[in-house]
Amino acid sequence: MPRIRRRTRHVEKLSDKPKPVTALGEGASGPSSWFASAGGPTAGIAAATLVLFVFGGLIAPQSLGTGAMSGMLPFAAILALISLGQTMVIQQGGIDLSVPGMVSLSAVIVCYFAESQPDAEGSVALALFYAFAAAAVAGLISGLLVSKVRVAPIVATIGMNALLYGLNVKISGGTPVSVPGSIAAFANGKIFGITQLAYLAVAMAIVVIFVVKATTFGRNFEAVGANIRAARAAGIVADRYQIAAYVGASLFYAAGGILLGGLMQLPSPQQGDNYLMPSIAATVLGGTSLFGGKGNLAATVIAALFLTQLQQLVLTTGASIGVQYLFQGAAILVGVGIYGLNFRNLRRAISLRNRSTA
């Protein structure tokens, strides 16, 4: 009888349906599956953001004033747009270090091309077209280098960033030029007292989430990021999705750069320098694994709000820029530690240890 029981249990175990593998590589119930699910990272970063606002209100009430919030939200929205692009690249197991160059160049292109033909009909629209076309070409080159030439993403995007900065200096000469009035008006506009950029960031996040989660393209996109070999074995042309990630990301960087220029009204040719680390931090805090796979775009947007408010709180307390970088680095380490911890393997190791000591 004992043998029959053991055999029955073995058959039942084999008959169980395999649990889906998430971007973090877990499939069992428990903390790992909770963090890997859509709700886990979103709930976690939302709770952390709420705690930050409460804590900030206690130690620096002025950080929650109407003026402070009105000044913070546009920058949070811009960081959210840029971080959405970074999330798409990291979902494919890459990382994009061309963020500063693209954010800076896009505003420079719009400013200088619009200024060169101020009286021409549609000059702003044409300048926007040039900026987004340049972004698409830059993303295409990065994607081809990574997917076809097999250049490491870090190397490919560092090289692209240098190229973009070279174009930036060539066009601008290193001197800022004011943005077209229509772009400045849009970037600084409000609806019901809330910056238009916040609505734009949320709308873009909804569109990307729908594409990734509710379309065949999106499912294939996540499959390639989670396991490129398995995706290729299933007949998916993986290179297309990797290239699409870099092109889409560059378009988001360009949008963020143009809107940042409109917000500043006199954008600096180096305005993108402050957005590389925060975009990576927002992605990681949003629960996207640095090893690729499923990303949580909604959580990325909330993480952008968290980081921007954290920066404002640090500034309000009079801390230096170095302290801000320390907080950003700590945020990345915490995100990697929480979402990269494989709870399933940890539980298995503890179980084996308990058996060996029994």
N, C-alpha and C positions, 0 to 999 in steps of 0.2 A: 504493500500500500504506500509506504513512503516514496518508493521509486515512481509510482504512478503520479503521485502528487507533484514531485519535482518535474517530471516530464510534462505534466499539464501546465505547470507554471512557465516552463520553457517555451511551449507552443504558444501560450498566450502572449508572452513577451515578443516572440517573432511576429505574431499576427498584428501587433499594435502598429498603427500608422506612424510613419516617421514624422517627427515634428519639424516644421519648417525652420530652415537655418536663417537667422537674421544677419544683418550687416555686422553684428558684433560676434557672430559665430556661435550663438547659443540657441538651443531649441527647447530646453526644459522649462518647466514652470518655476516660479520663484523670482528673485530680484532681477536676474539677467533678462528674463523674458519681459518683465515689467518695464525695464529701462529701454529694451529694444523695441517695444511696441510704440505705436504713435502717441499714446497718451502719456507714457512715462516721462520722456524728456520734456515734453511740453508742460506737463504738470510740475515737473521739478524746477525748470527755469522760471515758470510763472510764479511759483511759490517763492523762489529766491528773489525775484524782482519785487514782489510784494513786501517781503522782509526788508529789502534794501530801501524802499520808499518809506516804510515805517521807521526804520532805523535812522534814515536821513532826516526825517521830520523831527526826530528827537534830538539829534546832535547838531543839526544845522537847519532849522525851520525855514530859513530863507531859500534853501535849495528846492523847496516845494511851492514857492510863490508863483503867482501868475506869470510874472515876467521871466522867471527862471524856467518854468515849464514851456513857455512859448519859445524861448531860445533854445531849449534842449531838443524838443520834438523834431524839428526839421533835420537836425544832424543825425538823430536816431533813425529817421526815415532813409536818409542817404546811406548810412552805414548798413541798414537792412537791405537796400537794393544791391549794394556792392557785395554783401555777405551771401545773398542768394546766388550770385554768380560763383563765388568761391565754393559754396556748398556743392554746386553741380560738378565742379572739377574734382573736389575731394571725394565725392560719391564714386567717381571713376578711378579712385586710387591714386590720384595725382595731387598736385598742389600748384597754385598759380602765384608766382612771385612778380608777375608783370602788372599787378594792381596799381602801384604808384604811377608807373609810366602811362597807363591807359587812362586813369582818372585825370591826370594832368593834361595829357595831349588832347583829349576830347574837348575840354573847355578852351584850350588854346586854339584849336581848329575853328570852333564856332566863333570865338571872339575875332580872330584875325580875318577869316573869310567873310564874315558879316561886315566887318569894318572896311574891308577893301572895296565893297560895292554897297555903300550905305543907302543909295537911292534906287538900287535895282529892285524891281518887284520880285518878291519871293527870295530875297537874299538870305534871310534867316533860315527859311526852309531848306535852301540849298546848302547852307553851312551845316545844318543838322544832318543832312544826307551825307556830306563829306565825313563828318565825325563818326557816324555809325558805320559807314562803309570802311573807314580806316580800322575801326574796332573789329568788324567782321573779318577783314583781311588778316589782322594781327592774330585773332583767335584761330583762324584757319591755318596759318603758318605754325602756330604753337601745336595745334592738334595734329597736323601732319608730321611734325618732328617727333611727337610723342608716340603716335600710333603707327606710322609707316617707317620712320627712320629708327625708331626705338631709342630715341634720346631720352634720358631721365627727365621727368617733368621739372625738377628743380633747375637743371642745366638749361633746358629749352626756354623756360619762362624768365630766368635771369637774363639770358641773352636777348630775349624779346623786350624785356624791361629796358635794357641798355639802348636797344634800337629805338624804342619809343621816346626815350629821353633825348636821344640825338635828334630826332625829328622835332621834338618839342623846342629844343634850343635853336634849331635851324629856322623854325617858323617864327618864334617869338623873340629871339635874341635875348631871352632871359628877362624881358620886361613885361609887366602885366598890362593888359588892355581891358577896358570895361566891356561887359557882356551886353548883348542887345537888350533893349528895354523890355521887350515882350517876354524873354526868358526870365529876366529878373522879376517881372511882375508875377509870372506864374510861380516861381520858386518861393516868393514871399507872400503869396496869396493865402487867404484863409476861407474856410467854409464852416459856418457855425462856431467861429472862434478857434478852430483847430486848423493847423497848417495843411494845405492841400497835399503836401508831400507825404503826410501820414496816410491819407486815403490812397494815394498812388502806390505806396509801398505795400499796403494791405491788398489792394487790387491785383498787383503783380504777383504777390505771393499766392493768392487764390488761383490765378491763371496757371502758374507753374505747378502748384500742387495738383490741380486737375489734370494737367498733361502727364505728370509723372505717375499719378496714382490711378487714373481712370482711362488711360489709353494704352494701346498695344505698344506704341513707341515708348511710353514711360515704363511699362513693365520690362521691356527689353533693356532699357537704359539701366534700370536697377539690377537686372540680372547680369549685365556685363560688369558693372561695378562690383557686385558681390563675388563673382567667380568668372573671370574672363574665359578660362579654358572650358568650363562647363557650358558657357554661353556659345562659344564657337562650336563645341560638339553638338549643340542643339540646333545649329544652322544659323545662328545670329551673326550678322556681319558686325563684329565688335568695333572695328575701326570707325565706322560711321557714328557710333554713339560717343566715342571718345572725342572725335572731332567736333561733334555737335555740342559737347559740354564746354569746350574751350571757346567756340564761337559764341554760344549763348552767354557764357560768363563775360566775355569781352564787351558784349552789347550792354550787359548790366553795369559793368564798370563805366562805360561811356555815358550811360544815362545818369549814373551817380555823379560823375565828374561834371557834366553839363549843368545839372541841378545845383551842385555845390558852387559852381561858378556863378550861377544866377543868384544864389543865396548870398555869396560874398560880394557880388556886383563888380569887384575888381580882383578877379582870381589870380593867384600866384601860379607861375609855371611849375612850382613844386608843391601844389596843393594836395597831391595824392600821396605824399610821403607818410602821412599819418593814418593811412587806411589799410596797410598790409596786415600788420599784427592784429588789429581789431577784427578784421574780416575773418581771419583764421580762428581767433578766439570765439567769435560769435558762432561760427560753424561747429566748433568742438563743444562749446557749452550747449548748443542746440541738440547734441546727441548724435551727430554724424561721426562715424568712426574714421580716423585718419587712414585706415586700411581700405576704405571704400565700402560700397554696398548701399543699403538704404539710408537715405537722409531724412531729416525732419525739418522741412522748410518753415513750418509755422513756428517751431521752437527757435529756429535761427533768427527769425524776425523779433521774437521776444528777447532773445539773447542780445540783439543789437540795442534794444531799448535798455536792457540791464547795464550793458557796458557804457552806454552814453550817460545814463544817470549816475553810474559809479564815477565816471570821469568828472561830471559836474560836481558831485559831492566832494571828491578829492580837491578840486579847485576851490570850492567854497571854504574848505577848511584851511586854505592857504598852503597846501603841500606843493612841492616842486614837480616838474615834468618827470623827473626820475621816479618819483613815487607812483605816478600814473603808469609808467612802463612796468614797474614791479607788480602792480595790480593786474595788468594785462597778462604778464607772464604767469602769475599765480592762477589766473582764470583758466589759461590753457592747461596748466598742469593738473588742476582740479578736474577739469572736464575730461582729460585723457584718463585720469585715475579712476573716475567714477564710471564712465561709459566704456572704458577699455578693459575693466576688470571682468574676467570670465568667471562668473559665479558658479557655473555648472562644473567647471574643472576644479574650482576650489572646494565645492561640496564633495566631489568625488575623491579628492585627495584626503579630505578630513575623514570620509567614510573608510577609506583604505587604511588610514592610520589607526582609526579606532579598532578595525578588525585585527590589525597586526599586534595591537597592545592588549586585545581581549584574551 
